[in-house]
Amino acid sequence: MTQLADRPAGPDETLTTALQKDALGAESLTMVKALNRALHDAMAADDRVLVFGEDVSVEGGVFRVTEGLAAAFGESRCFDTPLAESAIIGIAVGLALRGFVPVPEIQFDGFSYPAFDQVVSHLAKYRTRTRGEISMPVTVRIPSFGGIGAAEHHSDSTESYWAHTAGLKVVVPSSPADAYWLLRHAITCPDPVMYLEPKRRYQGRGLVDVTRPEPPIGQAMVRRAGTDVTVVTYGSLVSTAVGAAEEAQRQRGWSLEVIDL
């Protein structure tokens, strides 16, 4: 399978430096490494956490997000599945019912459609169907959106589908620090989370302090203060918006606020 993990950063990925913060003891990590670290730390903290999907075990995933997890925790906790997205989510639902904390991966956003019935009819509804007696602590990781020069099945934007499905939380990180902490929060959440990773930012670097938790899921962040215009965005466009705001300040003297949902 073609490996995409070493793709050079795009020209606007350097703008991720605008999101970096000074933090004692913080590490400079790419988003891929931050996600990998989050999975490793979650698996180390709770032996119920299981990672699985297409090529995620020994191969380490197309983007190397799961690299080293099988070696560290064994192939019973990080394992490969058939190329069947509906089965991947069905496995996750079954494991959650048995008390595990599944973290399945759908290899690309465009591959998620065969899993719609499992997500919408079962994963999203178990909690309300059982009046809160049964939780679905499932985090579905999906490399998402554009940025790798691929067309069908590899550059879709599925967030609106999930956002309009009651019972699901939708998360799109915008920086490596976001990627680490939002994934840690998602894995400990009792509700199912659709965790959409912006591939365009996979190789962008940022400071990550694993000792200082970032805000939880659902809390917006002001990434740049401003008084003239407010720009509201999320995911890979946050750093683009911050860069554009800096340029508008420099060229026109405009003060733009940027809010990261």
N, C-alpha and C positions, 0 to 999 in steps of 0.2 A: 504494500500500500504506500502511496506517495506520502512522504512526511512533509508537513507544512510548518513545523515548529521553528525552523531556522529562517523563516522569511524575514528579510530586512524590514526594519521599522519604516512606516510610511512617513512622508515629509511632515505631516501634522502631528505625528506621535511625539515629537520633541516638545510639543506644547504641554505634555503631561508634567513637565517640571513646574508649571505654574500652579499645580495642585499640591506640590510637596510642602511639607511643614517641617520646622525644626523640632526635633524630638530627641532627647537624650537616649542613646542606646538603640535608636531606630536603624533598621537595615535598608539598604537600597536593593529593591527587588523588582523584577519584571512582574507583570500581572500573572503570567504563567507560574512563576516561582511562588508568588504569594498564594495562589490557589492551591498549589501542591503542598505548601507548608500548612495551609488551613486544613486540608484533608488529613495530612499526617498527624497534626496536633489533635484533631477531632477523633481520629482512630485510636490514638494513644490514650486519650482521656476517657474513652468509652468503648469497651470491646463489643458493644452491640452495633456499632457503626460498620456498615458494609458498603463497599464501593464496587460497582459492576457496570458492565456495558460492553460495547463492541471494541475489542482490541485494547481494553484499559489495563489488563493485568501485566503480563510480562512485557508486552509491547509498550506500555506506558501511555497509550492514547495517541491519537493523530498529532496532537499539539504538545504531547509530553506532560500534560497536567497531572496524570496519575503515575508518573515515572517513579519507580522505587518503592511504591506502596506494597506491591506483592512481595517484594524481597523483605521488606520490614515487618509485615504483618501476616504473611502467608497467603497462598492463593485461595484459601477458604474465606478470606475477608476482602480480597480484591480479585475478582474473577471475571472471566469473559463470558459473554452471552451469545446466542445465535444472532444473526442479522435480522432481528424481528422486533421492531420498536414496541408493538403492542404487547409482546411477551415480556419485554424488559419492564414495562410499567406494571404488568400483571404480576410479575415476580416481586416487584417492590411492594405492591398492595398486600400480597400474601405474607411477605416477610414482616411488614409492619403489624399485621394482625397477630403474628407470632411473637411480637415484642422486640423485634430488631429495629434499627434506625437506618433505613436504606438510603443510599446516595447513588441512584442510577444516573448514567450519562446517556443522552441521546447524541450521537456523534456529530450531527449537524442539525441546524434549525429546520431545514427542509425535510428532514427525516422524521419529524415529530408528528406529521399528520396521521400516519397509520396508528399512532398511539392515542388519538383523540378520544375514542370511545372509552378506553381504560381511564384516561385522565378525567374526563368530564363526567362519565357515568358512575365511576367507582371512587377513584382517588379523591376527588373534590367533594364527594357527597357523604362519605362514611360518617363523618362527625355529626352532621345534622340528622342523617338517617337514624343514627343511634342515640339521638338527643344528648350528644356529648360523651357518651360512655366509651366510645372507641375513637382514639386519635389516629391520625395518619402522619407520623413524623417523617415524611419523605421529602427529600430535596432532589429535584430533577435538574441536573446540570445540562445546559444546552449551549455549546458554542454557537453564537448568533450574529446576525446582521452581515454587512458586507466587509470589504477590506482585504480580501485575499485573491481578488481577480477571478473568482469562480462565478458561474451562472446558476443554473437550476439546481435546486436542492441544497445549495451551499451558501446562499446569501439572503435568506428570508428574514422577515421581521414578524415574529409571531406574538409579540407581547400583547397586542390588543385582543387577540383571541382569549388568552389566559386571563387578562384583566377583567373581561366580561363574564368570567365563569365564577359564580359564587363558590366560596370555600377554598379558593387558591390565593396565595400571596405571590406577587411577582416582584422579582429583584433583578436590577441591572446595575452592576458596579461601574464606577467611572474611573477608578484609580486602583493601584495595587493595594493600598491600605483598605479601601472599600472592599476590594475583592476578598481580602483575608477575613476581615471582621464580619462582613455581611454573610459570608459562607459559614463562618462559625456560628453566627446567630441563627441562620437558616437551619442548620443541622440540629440545633437544640430546640427548634420551634415545634410545638405539637401539631401544627397544621402543615399541609403540603405546600411546598414552595417551588415555584418555577424559577430557577436561577439561570438567567440568560447572560452569557458572558460575551462581551463585545470583542470579537476576534481582532478587530482593527487595533485594539489597545493591548493585545497579548504581550507584545515585546516592549511596550512603553514602561519606563522605570519610575519608581516613586519610593518614598520613605515609608516603611512599615514598622510600627512599634507593636510587637505582639504582647506587650505587657500593659498597654493602655487601650481598653476597648473603645472602638468608635461607636457613634450613635446606633441604636437598634434599627431593625427593619421598620419602615414607615415614617421615619423622621427625615424631613428635608434638611439640606445644608446650604448655607450661603457660602458659595465658593469665591465670590468677589463682591465686595461692598460697592454700592453705587447709588446715585440720587436722581439720575435723569430717566433711565429706562431700566425695567426689570426683564431679564431673559430667563425663562424657565425651561429647563431641558433635563436630559438624563443620559447615562451611558457614555458612549464614545464622543458624543457631541458636547459634553461638558468642557473638556479641555479645549475643543475648537472654539466654543463660545467665550471662554476665558481669554484665549489668545486674541480673538476678534475684539473683545472689550478693551484689552490693553492697547491694541492698535487704534481703536476709535478714540481712546483717551489721548494717545500720542499725536494723532493727526488732527483731530477735531476738538479735543478738549471735552468730549462727552464722557459722562460718568455712568457706566453701565453696571448694574447689579446682576450677578449670575447665581441662580438658585438651582441646585442639583436635587431633583426629586428622589 
